[in-house]
Amino acid sequence: MVTLLNIGRFLMVVWIGYALLLVFAPRLVHSEPNMIGGVIQAIAAFTIGYLLDRILGLVLRRKAARADGEQTSN
């Protein structure tokens, strides 16, 4: 689960980079200038990346609490 979340976070960083290229240097990706589309993509990628980061934190906290519970019971 943690590995999948980290892969998802990496893909969101790549997507944000692509969106910024669309906004600031569309010729590098052989695209027509589309500032609004790039901004929308950047916001969507940032939001999804933020949510993935929050989910990863939740999963890691639960894992740590479970490990702590097992240690105290022994």
Secondary structure, DSSP 8 states (H G I E B T S, - for coil): -HHHHHHHHHHHHHHHHHHHHHHH-GGGGT----HHHHHHHHHHHHHHHHHHHHHHHHHHHHHHHHHHHHHHH-
